[in-house]
């Protein structure tokens, strides 16, 4: 499946670090910041999560829900949330099904090794459940502010 601006966001139900099941379509009526990241507790992912944490209130004021998705299991998400005081839900996509449906499960290269993994990406989903903005191959520095400004100016 190819993700395109204006299309309905692929729906899913995943388990959050809290143990609750989260279904994307249940969030209609809110803007959703859906961000995919490679791995809990790594430097770039920690910086990104903490940047979202630090701007959480600003997103909330704009009726925006932040959801982080990685292939890590719920138990690892729980440790990540506790260690960094993350106020939003982290969802476990352990079989990569949702990452594949959003086109972010990619062949990656690092130090000459090839492997499959998450391409750091963010999607803004509007109140009707449509994808209105996407960022692929996200560079962490300044990204959260860019996402916040997009919602502030366009939704």
Secondary structure by P-SEA (a helix, b strand, c coil): cccccccccccccccccccbbbbccccccbbbbbbbbcccccaaaaaaaaaaaaaaaaaaaacbbbbbbccccaaaaaaaaaaccccbbbbbcccaaaaaaaccccccccccbbbbbbccbbbbbccccccccccccccccaaaaaaaaaaaccc
